[in-house]
Each structure stands twice: as C-alpha cells, then as structure tokens.
Amino acid sequence: MDENNPNDKSRWQRIYMLGLYYLDFLNLTTSLILIPAFIAMAVAHRNVYKPYVLITSILFIMGNTVFIANNASLSMLELSRKYAVSVSA
C-alpha cells in the first residue's frame, strides 16, 4: 500500500474526512457557521444602512443557498458509504 498514491481506494475508506476536505467540506462548514454572525451584523446595522443590509442579505442568502446545494461533499460521502456496504456484502 503506497500512501502517496492518490488512487489507493483503501486510503479513502480509512480516512473519509480527508476526502471530505478535498471536496470542500471545510468551506461548507465555514459558510454554515457564518450564518449567525451575518445575521447579528445585519441586525446591528439595519437601522443605519437599511438598503445595504437588504442587498447584502439577499446576496448572502442566495450565495450560501447555491453553494450548499451544489456542494458535492455530502452526496459523495453518502455514495462512498453505499459503495463500501455493497463491496463488503
């Protein structure tokens, strides 16, 4: 078993978090964590910069929705689990 071989499938079965990392799972987690922070900033500035808060809120919601919906890491994790079950059975 070669640890430097990217095609080593047993490596990806042992270290599934590495595969999620390569599939942008870290950015997905970061964007989900930033939702409460963005809401707090929008609430703090809603009276002073109302039009800007509205525009940035719409862009933030649309951007996060598209990013989360198109992120392949969770669907690939489920697919890899199904593959592991079918191979071992």
N, C-alpha and C positions, 0 to 999 in steps of 0.2 A: 504494500500500500504506500503510495507516494503522496505525502502531504502537500506537495506543490502542484499536483495535478488538478486542474480545475474540473476535469471530467470524472473525478473519483466520486461516484454516487454515494458510497457509504459515508464519505465525509459529510455530505449534505444531510444524510439521515441522522448522523450523530450530532451535528451542530446545526440545528434548524434555525437558530437565531442568527447565524451568520448569513444564511440565505435570505432571511427577512431583512437584515441590514443591507444587503446588496440590492434588494428590491424596494428600497426607500421607506422601510417601516419606521425608521427614526424620524424622518420628516413628517410622516403621518402622525406620529405620537406628538411631536412638537406642535404641529398645527392644531391638534385637539387640545393640548394644554393651553395654548394661547387664546382660546375662545373666551374663557372667563376674564382674562387680562384685557382683551379688547373690549369686552362689554363694560368692564369697570372704567376704562378710559373714555368710552363713548358716553357713559352716564355722567362722568365728571365734566365733560366738555359740551354736553348737549345744549345748555342754555347760552353759551357764548358763541359757539361755532356750529349752530344748528344745520346749515346747509352742507357744511363739510362733513359733519358727523353722519348725516344721512347718506351722502355719496360714498364715504369710506365704508360705512356699514354694509351697504349694498354690494360694493366690490369685494369686501372681506367675505361675506356670506356666499356670494357666487363663486369666488375663487376657492374657498375651502370645500364647497359642495362638489365642484368639478374635480378638485384634487383627490378628495376622499373617494368619490365614485369611480375614478379612473385608476386608483392605486391597485397594483397587481399583487401586492404582498399578501394580503389576507386570502384572496382567492387561490393563489399559488400554495399557500400553507395548507389550505383545505384539500387541494388537489394532491399535494405530496403525501398527506396523511392517508387519503384514499388509496393512493398508489402503494404505500407501504403496507396497508392492510391487504390489498389484493395480491401483492407479491409474497407476503408471509403466509397467506392462506393456502 
